[in-house]
Amino acid sequence: MKSTALVLKYFVVCSALAIAPALWAESATSDKNSDDQYLYHPDKSKQTDFNTDVQPLHKESLQGFDCMDRDGDGYLSMSELGARGECVENAAERGMATSRRTSLVFDLMDADRDRRVSKREFNIWNEMRLQQN
């Protein structure tokens, strides 16, 4: 009985050692791909450039962005987004003035995860929000 258990343990250890390199190689590949942040579109293309100028569907879509972009660099930082109470009508009444809400909205907008929101990212988020209403 003890010898059977010993053989079984040996088999399990050998199997694990044989499979481990393949698993490590697979996880290394997936880690490498996770660094490349992108969104897939319905046409199966991937988009990695969110910095390009955008033509919004609704004319007023980028007015809030321009108001919040205080330094004029074409991106919204977390602090600029946090000051949106001055740019968004009734922000406090709509529950948008809290820092927790700011973090959530910022995370939703920042599609390429570069810790800033481009006009294109803002427009994509805003258009999706308008379509939901």
C-alpha positions as CSV (number, residue, x, y, z in Angstrom):
1,M,0.0,0.0,0.0
2,K,2.8,2.4,0.9
3,S,4.7,1.6,-2.3
4,T,1.6,2.3,-4.4
5,A,1.1,5.7,-2.7
6,L,4.8,6.5,-3.2
7,V,4.6,5.5,-6.9
8,L,1.5,7.7,-7.3
9,K,3.2,10.7,-5.6
10,Y,6.2,10.2,-7.9
11,F,3.9,10.1,-10.9
12,V,2.1,13.3,-9.9
13,V,5.4,15.2,-9.3
14,C,6.9,14.0,-12.6
15,S,3.7,15.0,-14.5
16,A,3.7,18.4,-12.9
17,L,7.4,19.0,-13.8
18,A,6.7,17.9,-17.3
19,I,3.7,20.3,-17.8
20,A,5.1,23.3,-15.9
21,P,7.4,24.6,-18.6
22,A,4.5,24.7,-21.1
23,L,2.3,26.5,-18.6
24,W,5.0,29.0,-17.8
25,A,5.6,29.7,-21.5
26,E,1.9,30.2,-22.0
27,S,1.6,32.6,-19.1
28,A,4.6,34.6,-20.3
29,T,2.9,35.0,-23.6
30,S,-0.4,36.1,-22.1
31,D,1.5,38.6,-19.8
32,K,3.2,40.0,-22.9
33,N,-0.1,40.4,-24.7
34,S,-1.8,42.0,-21.7
35,D,0.6,44.9,-22.0
36,D,-0.9,45.8,-25.4
37,Q,-4.1,47.5,-24.5
38,Y,-6.7,47.7,-27.2
39,L,-10.4,47.5,-27.9
40,Y,-12.0,45.2,-30.5
41,H,-14.5,46.8,-32.8
42,P,-17.4,45.0,-34.6
43,D,-15.5,44.8,-37.8
44,K,-12.9,42.7,-35.9
45,S,-10.1,45.3,-36.2
46,K,-8.3,46.4,-33.1
47,Q,-7.8,50.0,-32.2
48,T,-4.7,51.1,-30.3
49,D,-4.6,54.8,-31.2
50,F,-7.0,56.9,-29.2
51,N,-5.2,60.2,-29.7
52,T,-6.6,61.1,-33.1
53,D,-9.0,63.9,-33.7
54,V,-12.6,62.8,-33.7
55,Q,-15.8,64.0,-35.4
56,P,-18.5,63.5,-32.7
57,L,-22.0,62.5,-33.7
58,H,-23.5,65.1,-31.4
59,K,-22.0,68.6,-31.7
60,E,-22.1,69.2,-27.9
61,S,-20.2,66.0,-27.2
62,L,-16.8,67.6,-26.8
63,Q,-17.9,70.8,-25.1
64,G,-17.5,69.3,-21.7
65,F,-14.1,67.9,-22.7
66,D,-12.8,71.3,-23.8
67,C,-14.1,72.9,-20.6
68,M,-12.4,70.3,-18.4
69,D,-9.1,70.3,-20.3
70,R,-7.6,73.2,-18.3
71,D,-4.0,72.9,-19.5
72,G,-5.1,72.5,-23.1
73,D,-3.0,69.4,-23.8
74,G,-5.8,67.5,-25.4
75,Y,-6.1,65.0,-22.6
76,L,-8.0,64.9,-19.3
77,S,-6.1,64.0,-16.2
78,M,-7.8,62.6,-13.1
79,S,-7.6,66.0,-11.4
80,E,-9.1,67.7,-14.5
81,L,-11.9,65.2,-14.6
82,G,-12.4,65.7,-10.9
83,A,-13.2,69.4,-11.5
84,R,-16.0,68.6,-13.9
85,G,-18.5,70.0,-11.4
86,E,-17.8,73.4,-13.0
87,C,-18.3,72.1,-16.5
88,V,-21.2,69.6,-16.2
89,E,-24.6,71.0,-15.4
90,N,-26.0,69.7,-12.1
91,A,-23.0,67.4,-11.5
92,A,-23.5,67.2,-7.8
93,E,-27.2,66.5,-8.1
94,R,-26.4,63.7,-10.6
95,G,-23.9,62.1,-8.2
96,M,-20.9,63.0,-10.4
97,A,-19.1,65.2,-8.0
98,T,-17.6,62.6,-5.7
99,S,-14.0,61.4,-6.0
100,R,-15.2,57.7,-6.0
101,R,-17.4,58.5,-9.0
102,T,-14.5,60.3,-10.7
103,S,-12.3,57.3,-10.4
104,L,-15.0,55.0,-11.8
105,V,-15.7,57.3,-14.8
106,F,-12.0,57.9,-15.4
107,D,-11.5,54.1,-15.5
108,L,-14.4,53.6,-17.9
109,M,-13.1,56.4,-20.2
110,D,-9.4,55.5,-20.3
111,A,-9.6,52.7,-22.9
112,D,-5.9,52.4,-23.6
113,R,-5.0,52.6,-19.9
114,D,-2.4,55.3,-20.2
115,R,-3.8,57.2,-17.2
116,R,-5.2,60.0,-19.3
117,V,-8.3,60.5,-21.4
118,S,-8.0,61.6,-25.0
119,K,-10.7,63.4,-26.9
120,R,-11.4,60.2,-28.8
121,E,-11.8,58.2,-25.6
122,F,-14.0,60.9,-24.1
123,N,-16.2,61.0,-27.3
124,I,-16.5,57.1,-27.4
125,W,-17.6,57.1,-23.8
126,N,-20.0,60.0,-24.2
127,E,-21.6,58.6,-27.4
128,M,-22.1,55.3,-25.7
129,R,-23.7,57.0,-22.7
130,L,-26.0,59.1,-25.0
131,Q,-27.1,55.9,-26.8
132,Q,-28.1,54.3,-23.5
133,N,-30.4,57.2,-22.6
